[in-house]
Amino acid sequence: MAKGLKYTYDLDVFYRKDAVSWYLLGAWITDGWVDVQPNRIRTSLVSCDTDWLELIRNLICPELKMYARKNSPGGAHDLNIYSTELGRWLIANGCGPKKSMTAEWPDVPEQYMPDFIRGVVDGDGWVCAAPYEKDGATYIHRRAGLSSSSYSFTTGFLRTINGYGVSSILETVEPEDTNKRGRMLNGKSVIQRHTAYKVQITGTANVQKFLTRIYYTGNPLAMPRKQKLADEIMAFTAVCPRKLDWDKVNAIRELLKTESGVDIAKQFDVSPNTITAIDRGERWKQKP
């Protein structure tokens, strides 16, 4: 236990070098900050997901208050901890002041890397299953990823997930590009001030492979909203693979003689691009 200005903190949750402590480091490196003052160090975790902050708060100090940020477009709250001991620990582990553009990918034990990455994704990443319309049909775009202003941190994330067999795309987003589009959050404009690097993970099976690794069953701590989305995506890919078989492909080839690819795609609940690839012989080639 450590004594703060008003509260007693259980800081051992950071120091045990277990799944929870590495998760918390990932959360703080992405969504937290450290403020070094003359006589003390203040650390803070910031999020619009107050239920997530509450889970973390209850591990450290259930009596600790959270404060709403003024003029925050997303209704963000701060979880502040006044502790020089914790501040020094975070700095020693790569979460120092002004780390947004300079954070390095830390040396995390392999067995706890999924927990660290889950903390990173809960902080500055995304898990998404969004419907979209194409050619009169509705599809679900399942994706995950990470956004960071640190190129070194982003490429460290990229190397790690590639090692898990997860394919991804690295994008560079300049401030003028984002600000020109006028990004909005809860009706308020959001200004991007620095170059951002985004790792995009797409494709249902690919996203499922990534989420299964980091939001594994029985993990000790996760953001409720993203855990729920991850569970839904993993359940979908496990129960509804939506793969064609040879009987369906042969039926599609017959229908292509009289019907449009868009209409056939609707009947078989697949993308029109899949029908086009079958028609061209690019996929589901004839068995020898």
C-alpha positions as CSV (number, residue, x, y, z in Angstrom):
1,M,0.0,0.0,0.0
2,A,1.1,3.6,-0.7
3,K,-0.2,6.8,0.9
4,G,-1.2,9.7,-1.3
5,L,-2.5,13.1,-0.5
6,K,-6.0,11.9,0.4
7,Y,-6.1,8.2,-0.5
8,T,-4.3,5.0,0.1
9,Y,-3.4,3.2,-3.1
10,D,-2.7,-0.4,-3.8
11,L,0.1,0.1,-6.3
12,D,1.2,-3.5,-6.2
13,V,-1.3,-4.1,-9.1
14,F,1.3,-2.3,-11.2
15,Y,4.4,-4.0,-9.9
16,R,3.6,-7.7,-9.8
17,K,4.7,-8.3,-13.5
18,D,1.6,-10.3,-14.2
19,A,-1.3,-10.1,-16.7
20,V,-2.9,-7.1,-14.9
21,S,0.3,-5.1,-14.4
22,W,1.3,-5.4,-18.1
23,Y,-2.2,-4.6,-19.2
24,L,-2.2,-1.4,-17.0
25,L,1.1,-0.4,-18.6
26,G,-0.4,-0.7,-22.0
27,A,-3.4,1.4,-21.0
28,W,-1.2,4.1,-19.5
29,I,1.2,4.3,-22.4
30,T,-1.7,4.9,-24.8
31,D,-4.4,6.7,-22.8
32,G,-2.5,8.0,-19.8
33,W,0.0,10.6,-19.0
34,V,2.6,11.6,-16.4
35,D,3.0,15.1,-15.0
36,V,6.3,15.7,-13.1
37,Q,5.9,18.5,-10.6
38,P,8.5,20.0,-8.2
39,N,7.3,18.0,-5.1
40,R,5.3,15.2,-6.6
41,I,4.3,13.3,-9.7
42,R,0.8,13.0,-10.9
43,T,-0.3,10.2,-13.2
44,S,-3.7,10.1,-14.9
45,L,-5.7,7.7,-17.1
46,V,-8.2,9.4,-19.4
47,S,-11.1,7.9,-21.1
48,C,-14.7,8.4,-22.2
49,D,-15.5,4.8,-21.0
50,T,-16.1,5.6,-17.4
51,D,-17.0,1.9,-16.6
52,W,-13.5,1.0,-17.7
53,L,-12.0,3.6,-15.5
54,E,-14.1,2.4,-12.6
55,L,-12.8,-1.2,-13.0
56,I,-9.2,0.1,-12.9
57,R,-10.0,2.5,-10.1
58,N,-11.5,-0.3,-7.9
59,L,-8.2,-2.2,-8.2
60,I,-6.1,0.7,-7.0
61,C,-8.4,2.7,-4.6
62,P,-12.2,2.2,-4.7
63,E,-12.7,5.6,-2.9
64,L,-10.7,7.5,-5.6
65,K,-12.8,10.1,-7.4
66,M,-12.9,10.6,-11.2
67,Y,-13.2,14.0,-12.7
68,A,-15.0,15.0,-15.9
69,R,-12.9,17.0,-18.3
70,K,-14.3,20.4,-19.2
71,N,-15.2,20.9,-22.9
72,S,-14.3,17.4,-23.8
73,P,-16.0,16.4,-27.0
74,G,-16.5,12.8,-25.9
75,G,-17.2,13.4,-22.2
76,A,-13.8,12.2,-21.1
77,H,-12.9,11.6,-17.4
78,D,-9.6,11.7,-15.6
79,L,-8.5,9.1,-13.0
80,N,-5.7,10.9,-11.2
81,I,-3.1,9.3,-8.9
82,Y,-0.7,11.4,-7.0
83,S,2.3,9.1,-6.4
84,T,5.9,9.8,-7.0
85,E,6.6,6.0,-6.7
86,L,4.1,5.1,-9.4
87,G,5.3,8.0,-11.6
88,R,8.8,6.8,-11.5
89,W,7.8,3.3,-12.3
90,L,5.8,4.4,-15.3
91,I,8.7,6.5,-16.6
92,A,11.1,3.6,-16.1
93,N,8.8,1.5,-18.2
94,G,8.5,3.9,-21.1
95,C,5.5,5.9,-20.1
96,G,7.1,9.3,-19.4
97,P,6.0,12.9,-19.9
98,K,5.3,14.0,-23.5
99,K,5.5,10.4,-24.7
100,S,2.9,10.7,-27.5
101,M,5.4,11.0,-30.3
102,T,8.4,9.3,-28.7
103,A,7.0,6.2,-26.9
104,E,9.0,3.0,-27.7
105,W,7.6,-0.5,-27.9
106,P,8.6,-2.0,-24.5
107,D,10.2,-5.3,-23.7
108,V,7.3,-7.3,-22.4
109,P,7.5,-11.1,-21.5
110,E,6.0,-13.1,-24.4
111,Q,3.4,-14.8,-22.1
112,Y,2.0,-11.3,-21.1
113,M,2.3,-9.6,-24.5
114,P,-1.4,-10.3,-25.3
115,D,-2.4,-8.5,-22.1
116,F,-0.1,-5.6,-22.9
117,I,-1.6,-5.3,-26.4
118,R,-5.1,-5.5,-25.0
119,G,-4.3,-2.6,-22.8
120,V,-2.9,-0.7,-25.8
121,V,-6.0,-1.4,-27.9
122,D,-8.4,-0.5,-25.0
123,G,-6.5,2.8,-24.8
124,D,-5.8,4.0,-28.4
125,G,-7.2,1.2,-30.6
126,W,-10.5,0.1,-31.9
127,V,-12.7,-3.0,-32.3
128,C,-15.5,-2.4,-34.8
129,A,-18.4,-4.3,-36.5
130,A,-20.1,-1.7,-38.6
131,P,-22.9,-2.3,-41.2
132,Y,-22.5,-0.8,-44.7
133,E,-24.5,-0.8,-47.9
134,K,-23.1,-1.9,-51.2
135,D,-25.1,-2.6,-54.4
136,G,-28.3,-2.7,-52.5
137,A,-27.1,-5.2,-50.0
138,T,-26.0,-4.8,-46.3
139,Y,-22.7,-6.2,-45.1
140,I,-20.8,-6.1,-41.8
141,H,-17.3,-4.6,-41.8
142,R,-15.3,-6.2,-39.0
143,R,-12.0,-4.5,-38.2
144,A,-9.6,-3.7,-35.4
145,G,-6.5,-1.6,-35.1
146,L,-4.4,1.0,-33.4
147,S,-3.6,4.7,-33.9
148,S,-0.5,6.4,-32.4
149,S,1.6,9.5,-33.0
150,S,4.8,7.5,-32.3
151,Y,6.1,5.7,-35.4
152,S,8.4,3.5,-33.3
153,F,5.6,2.4,-31.0
154,T,3.3,1.7,-34.0
155,T,5.9,-0.4,-35.9
156,G,6.6,-2.3,-32.7
157,F,2.9,-3.2,-32.5
158,L,2.9,-4.1,-36.2
159,R,5.9,-6.5,-35.8
160,T,4.3,-8.2,-32.9
161,I,0.9,-8.9,-34.4
162,N,2.6,-10.0,-37.7
163,G,4.4,-12.5,-35.5
164,Y,1.0,-13.8,-34.5
165,G,0.1,-14.4,-38.2
166,V,-2.2,-11.4,-38.3
167,S,-2.0,-9.3,-41.5
168,S,-2.4,-5.6,-41.4
169,I,-1.9,-2.3,-43.2
170,L,0.1,0.7,-41.9
171,E,-1.3,4.1,-42.9
172,T,0.2,7.6,-42.3
173,V,-2.4,10.2,-41.7
174,E,-1.4,13.9,-41.8
175,P,-3.2,16.5,-39.8
176,E,-4.2,18.6,-42.8
177,D,-5.9,15.5,-44.3
178,T,-8.0,14.8,-41.2
179,N,-8.8,18.4,-40.3
180,K,-9.9,19.1,-43.9
181,R,-12.5,16.3,-43.6
182,G,-13.8,17.9,-40.4
183,R,-13.8,15.0,-37.9
184,M,-16.6,15.3,-35.4
185,L,-17.2,13.6,-32.0
186,N,-20.5,14.1,-30.2
187,G,-21.2,17.2,-32.3
188,K,-17.8,18.9,-31.6
189,S,-14.9,19.2,-34.0
190,V,-11.7,17.2,-33.1
191,I,-8.4,18.8,-34.3
192,Q,-5.5,16.5,-35.1
193,R,-2.2,18.3,-34.4
194,H,0.4,15.7,-35.2
195,T,1.0,13.0,-37.8
196,A,-0.7,9.8,-36.9
197,Y,0.1,6.2,-37.8
198,K,-2.7,3.7,-38.1
199,V,-2.5,-0.1,-38.2
200,Q,-5.7,-1.4,-39.9
201,I,-6.7,-5.0,-39.4
202,T,-9.5,-6.2,-41.7
203,G,-11.1,-9.3,-42.9
204,T,-13.3,-11.3,-40.6
205,A,-11.0,-14.3,-40.2
206,N,-8.0,-12.1,-39.7
207,V,-9.7,-9.9,-37.1
208,Q,-10.9,-13.0,-35.3
209,K,-7.4,-14.3,-35.1
210,F,-6.2,-11.1,-33.6
211,L,-9.0,-10.7,-31.1
212,T,-8.8,-14.4,-30.0
213,R,-5.2,-13.7,-29.1
214,I,-5.7,-10.6,-27.0
215,Y,-9.3,-10.8,-25.7
216,Y,-8.8,-14.4,-24.7
217,T,-11.4,-16.2,-22.6
218,G,-10.8,-15.5,-18.9
219,N,-8.6,-12.5,-19.3
220,P,-8.4,-10.6,-16.0
221,L,-9.1,-7.0,-17.2
222,A,-10.6,-5.4,-20.3
223,M,-12.7,-2.4,-21.4
224,P,-16.3,-3.7,-21.3
225,R,-17.3,-2.1,-24.5
226,K,-14.4,-3.5,-26.6
227,Q,-14.6,-6.9,-24.9
228,K,-18.3,-7.1,-25.8
229,L,-17.5,-6.3,-29.5
230,A,-14.6,-8.7,-29.5
231,D,-16.9,-11.5,-28.1
232,E,-19.5,-10.8,-30.8
233,I,-17.0,-10.9,-33.6
234,M,-15.3,-14.1,-32.3
235,A,-18.7,-15.7,-31.8
236,F,-19.8,-14.8,-35.4
237,T,-16.7,-16.3,-37.0
238,A,-17.0,-19.4,-34.9
239,V,-20.6,-20.1,-35.6
240,C,-21.2,-18.5,-39.0
241,P,-18.1,-18.9,-41.2
242,R,-20.2,-18.1,-44.3
243,K,-18.1,-20.2,-46.6
244,L,-19.3,-21.5,-49.9
245,D,-19.1,-25.2,-50.9
246,W,-18.8,-26.8,-54.4
247,D,-22.6,-27.4,-54.7
248,K,-23.3,-23.7,-54.1
249,V,-20.5,-22.6,-56.4
250,N,-21.8,-24.8,-59.2
251,A,-25.3,-23.3,-58.6
252,I,-23.8,-19.8,-58.8
253,R,-22.2,-20.6,-62.2
254,E,-25.5,-21.8,-63.6
255,L,-27.3,-18.7,-62.3
256,L,-24.6,-16.4,-63.8
257,K,-26.0,-17.4,-67.3
258,T,-29.3,-15.7,-66.6
259,E,-28.9,-13.4,-63.5
260,S,-26.7,-10.5,-62.4
261,G,-23.9,-11.0,-59.9
262,V,-25.5,-8.5,-57.5
263,D,-28.7,-10.6,-57.3
264,I,-26.8,-13.8,-56.9
265,A,-24.7,-12.3,-54.1
266,K,-27.8,-11.4,-52.2
267,Q,-29.2,-14.9,-52.6
268,F,-26.0,-16.5,-51.2
269,D,-25.2,-13.7,-48.7
270,V,-21.7,-13.0,-50.1
271,S,-20.0,-10.0,-51.6
272,P,-20.6,-9.2,-55.2
273,N,-16.8,-9.3,-55.6
274,T,-16.9,-13.0,-54.6
275,I,-19.4,-13.7,-57.4
276,T,-17.2,-11.8,-59.9
277,A,-14.1,-13.7,-58.8
278,I,-16.0,-17.0,-59.3
279,D,-17.3,-15.9,-62.7
280,R,-13.7,-15.0,-63.8
281,G,-12.3,-18.3,-62.5
282,E,-10.1,-16.4,-59.9
283,R,-11.7,-18.3,-57.0
284,W,-13.2,-21.8,-56.7
285,K,-11.5,-23.1,-59.8
286,Q,-12.7,-26.4,-61.2
287,K,-11.5,-29.4,-59.2
288,P,-9.0,-31.4,-61.2
